[in-house]
Amino acid sequence: MSFGQDLGDIDALYPPIWRLLVDAGVSTGVFGPLHSSPLPRDAESFDYYLPDTFAVDPASYPDGLTSFQNFNLAMARKSSRNVSGSIDMGSLISFLPKAPGLGLRFKTMLALAKQLIDERRDGWKRNRRRTYQPVLAFDLFMKQLGSHKPQFTNFFTNHVASAMHRFWAATYPDDYEEMEMSEAWQAQYGGEIDFAMGWIDDIFDRLASFTDRNPEYLLVVASSMGQHATSGKRVDTQLYLRNTEKFMRLAGLQDDEWERRPAMDPHVCIVVQEEKLATLTHFLEKLSIEGGPIKRAIRDEGFIELEFGHVNLDAATGKALLDGEELPLLDLGLESIVIEDEVGSTAYHMPAGTFYIYDPTDTSPKSGRPEIATTLVAPALLAHFGLPLPDYMVKSDELRFV
């Protein structure tokens, strides 16, 4: 699955856990897990529903959350790679009057104010805005959780993974056989993973305290994967598609024949009118950059995902080959963006993640660290609520929420 992809058909066959639960009458709240957009038509069936940050519009439930989501999406779009130092004032002005009623704490506002002061003094600290967006969202989540107390809810954050991707080489430089990053860079960014983890500690403390006060709850913390070192290579620029209109017109498509969907740079997700998909794929087959084809994945219903991100190319002088003829990269709408933190991905996903359960009624030490397959989580949740398993799920006693 790709960000921005229409998952209607897939979700009909294999519904997400929140859909299975709410359809079975389990009171459910959803707060930002991946692939939770768009807002479902029956959003009022949920206690609350905030779609993920790849939503194409800010619609949320209850409607008060929409003002936050509008600000959240606007800020995320501004910082798709380098973190912008600007603030989307229109969406902020709409959100701020509602913020206290939505649960934004004074402590969080002070932390945000300190962040703005810190980045004025040290511009590189703008990267910490990636952490503060989920911190802000968590205040609103806790307000919804406390008000509704659904039987099941979730909260998603990616800020630790973001810090690990970029700054693993600063924190664990000995993990690399070859290291291009300077000692000054390592010293500057060496504390960023710990900074991100510090806010996870705060989030966990608040959730554990809530669970202590409401012992009918279990707190389940899960990461589907971990990370490990990849390359200590310095990245000065990356090639991104910044003028999609120019690229698509060169491919032979008019502006009303396609739509760009939100995605993570250097990925580009586009929905093309199905009768024009062959035109685009034929164009891509004739196009190469740095001697290689454009990486792409074609999904159903005219959805196509492209990947650029070529490192340390000069877009002003760089060339592509289109049907054997040289073409300036700028003519394709491609730009080499200066990477302010000078790094691509020094760590990436590995299969082993983290999974633990906090039960306030049983805090005795547990021995052993069993491996739990992620495919066991949904069946265990359904079993916990006494619900039958769909045919495609496998029951297992390896994981139980008791």
N, C-alpha and C positions, 0 to 999 in steps of 0.2 A: 504494500500500500504506500502511496505517496501523499504528501501534504497537498491539500486542495483537491484531491481526487473525490469524485462522487462515490460514496460508499453505500448508497441505498441498496443496491442488489446484494452486495456482500453482507451488509448488516441484516438483511432479510433472511439470509441463509444461516449466518453465524452472528447473532446479535451480541453486542457488548454486554458485559455483566450487568451494568446499570439498567439496561433495557429488559433483560430477563427478570431482574428483581422487581422493577416497578410494574411490569405486566402481571406479575404474580401477586401483587398487592403489598409488597414490601415497601415501606416508606423510604425514599431514596433521595439523596442530594448529590449533585455532580458539580465539581469545581475544577475545570480546566484540564482533565486528562487528554492526552493526544487522541486525535480522531474522534473528538466529541462534538465537532461542528458539522453542520449548522445546528442552530437551536431547533429541537424537534417541534413538530406541529402541536403535539400534546404536552408542551412544556409544563403546563399547569398540573400534569399528573405527578411531577416531581416536586419535592419541597423547595428546591432551588436548582438552577442549572446555569452555569457559566461555561460556555464553550471554550475550546483551546485558542491559543494565540494565532492560529492559522485560519481563523474564521474570516470569511469574506465580508461580514458585517458585524456590528457590535450587539446584535439582539441577544438578550439574556433574560432570565426569569429568576425572581420577580424583576419588574421593569427598572427598579432602582439600581440594579447591578449594571444596567446598560450604560449608564454614564461612566462607570469605572471601566467597563470593557472598551468603550470608545477611546478613552485615554490610554488604556493598556495597549490596544492595537496600534494606535497612532505612534506611541513611543517605540514599540517593537519594530514597526516599519522603518522608522528613522535610523535604527541601529542594526540593520541586517548584517553588517560586518564590523566596520569601525563604529564605536559607540558615539552617537551624536552628543554634542554638548548643548544642544538646544532643547527646548521644551515646547510641546504642542500646546500653545496657550489656549486655543479655542476649546479643546476637549478638557483641559485642566480647569478652566473657568466654569465649565458645565459640571464637572465632577466635585470640585471642592465644597460647594455649599451642602452637598448631600453626604460628603465623606464621613463626618462624625456620626450621623444616623446610620450609616452603613457599617460602622465599626472601626474606622480608622483611629488608632490610639495616639495620644499625645506623645508617648514614647517613640512611636514610629515616625511621627512628624519631626521630632527633634533629631532622630537619626538621619532622616532625609535632608534636613537643613544642614547638618554637619557634613553630609556627603557633598552637597553643593559647595560648601566652603572649602572642603578638602580638594575637590577637583579644580577649583579656581587656583589654588596654590600649586597643586601637582596635577597637571592635565592628564597624566597617564591613569589616574585613579578613576577616570570616567568609565573604565571597564567594569567598575563595581556596580554600575547601574543595572547590569544584568542580574545581580543579586537582589537589589532593592525592589525590583518589580514583583517577584514572588513574595517578598517580605510584606509589601503593601497589600498584595492580594490575600495573604494569609490572615491579616486582621479582618478582612471582610468575610472570609471563610468562617472564622471562629464566631463571628456575629451570627451568621446563618445557622451554623451548627448549634449554638447555644439557644437560638430562638426556636428552631424546629425539632431538634433532636431526632433526626431520622434514624431508622434502624440500620441503614447502610449509607456511608458517604465516602468520598475520596477527595484528595487534594494532590495536585501534581506540581512539582517544580523541577527545573532542569539546570538550576544555576550552579550546582556543584559540578555536574558533568561539563558545563561550559568552561569553568575554571580549570578543570582537569585537562580537557582537550588542549587548551592553550598553554598552561603553565606547569605541566608535569615536569618539563625539562628544567624549570627554575627551582622546583621543590626537590626533585630527585635527579640531579645531574649525573650521578654515578650509574644511572640505568642505561646510559648511552655509550656505545663504542666510539662514535664520532659526535662531537659537540661543536656546532658553529655559533651557538649563542654565547655572548660575552659574559664575563664574570659580573660586569655592571648590570646587564640585563637580568641575570640570575638573582642578583641581590635585590633589584627593584621589584621583581615579580615573585620572589620566593615565598612570600607570605599570602599569596592570593587564594590558594586552595584552603589554607587554614581560615582565612577570612570568610570564605563561602561556607565552610563547615561550621564556623561559629554561629552563623544564622540558622543552620540546620539544628544545632544544639538548642537554640532558642525555640524553634518550632516544635522540636520533640518535647522540650520541657513543658510547653503550654498544652500540648496534646496529652502528655502523661498526667498533668494536673487535672485536666478535664476528665480523663478516664478515672482517676482516683475519686473525683467527686461524683462520678456516674459509673459505678462498677459494673453495670450491666453491659458496658462497652468493652470491646477488645481493641487495642491499638496495633495495627499491622503496618509495618514499614517495609517497603520492598523496592529494590532496584532490579530491573530486568536483566541488567548486565553490569559488569565492572569496566575498568580501564587498565591499560598497561602501556608502557613506553613504545613509541613508534620511531620517530626520527627527530634528531636535534638540529634540523636544518633551518637556517634563517630564511625568512620570507619577506622580501621587500615589497613586492606587488603581487596581486592576483588578478586574473582576467575575468571580468564579470560582464554579463549582458545588461547594459544600462539603457539602451534604446531599443526596446523590443519592437516598436513600430517599424524602425528601419530594417531590422533583421527579417521581420515577417513580410514586409513589402518586397524585399529582395528575393524572398522565397516564393513570391507570387501570390500572397494573400492580402486581402484588403483588411482595414482595421475592424470592420464589423464581422469578420469571419473567424475571429479567435478571441480568447480572453485569457489574460495572465492571472494565475492564482498565487496566493502567498506561498513562499517556500524559503528554505534556508540557502543563502548564497554558499557555494557557487551554483546551486541547483536552480533550474527554471522550470516551473510547471505551467503548462498551457493547455487550454481546452480549445480544440479546433473543430469547426463544423466537419462532420464525418466525411462529407463529400470532398473536403479539401485536405484530408489527412494524407492522401497519396501524394498530393502536390508538395506538401511539407517534407514528407519522408524522402521523396525523390531528390529534393534540394539538399537534404542532409547527407544523402548518400554521395553526392558530388562534392561535398565540402570537407576539407581537412584543415587542421591547425597543428603546427609543429609536427607535421608528418603523420598525424593520426586522425582518425574520424572523431566526430563529436559523440561522446557517450550519450546514449539515449535509451529510454524505456517507454514502450507504447502500451498503454492500458486500454480499457474498454471505453466506448463512447467518446472517441476523439481526444482522450487525455494523453498527453505526451510529456515526459520529463527529460530535460536536457541537463548536462553537467559541463561546466566550463572550469574556471579556477586555475588555469595554467599559471605557473609560478614564474615570477621575475622576467616577464616579457615586456617589451616596450611596445605598447599599442600604437604609438605614433609611427613607428618604423616597421612593426611586425606585419607579417603577411599571412594570409590564408591562401589556400588553393581551392578554387571553385571550378570544377570541371577541367582541371589541369592548368588554369590560368591564375596568376597571382592577383590577390585582392587585398587592399589594406584592411586591417582589422577594424579600424574606425568606421569604414564603410559598412561593416556588418552590425554596427551599434555596440561594439565591444570596447571596453575601457580597461586599462590596467590601473587598478585602484591601489594606492599606497596603503600598506597594512601598518597601522600605527603601532601595534604591539610587536611587530616584526616577527610574527610567528604564524604558522598554519595550524597544524594539529600535531602536537608532540606526544599525545597519547590518544588511543582510540579504544573502541569497544572490545571487550572480551566476554566470553559466555558467563563466567562466574559473577553473580551479583550478590546482593545482600538481602536477607529476608529474616525478619524477627518479629515476634509477637510479644506484646506487653499485656498481661492479664493482672489487673489490680487485686484480684482475689487470690492469686497464687504467684507470689514474688520469690519463691524458693529458687535457689540456684539449680540450673539444669546442666547436665553433662552431655558432652558430645556435640558435634556440629554436622548434622545430617545434610546431605544435598537434597534440595527440593526442586523438582522440575516446575517451570512456570506453568506448564499445562495442568498441574494439579490444583492451582489456586482457584480457578472458577468453579470446578466441581466441588471443592471443599466449601466454598461460600454458599453454593446452592444447597449442599447437604446441611450446612449450619442452619439454614432457614427452613429446612424440611421440604425442599422442593425437588421434584424429579429432574434427572439429568437428561439433556438432549441426547439423541442417539450418537452424536459425534464426540461426546465427552466420555472419558473413562473414569469410573469410580476407583478410588484408591484410599487405603487407610494410612498411607504415609503422611498425609497432612489432614489435620482436623482442627477446626476452630471450636474449642469447647469452653 
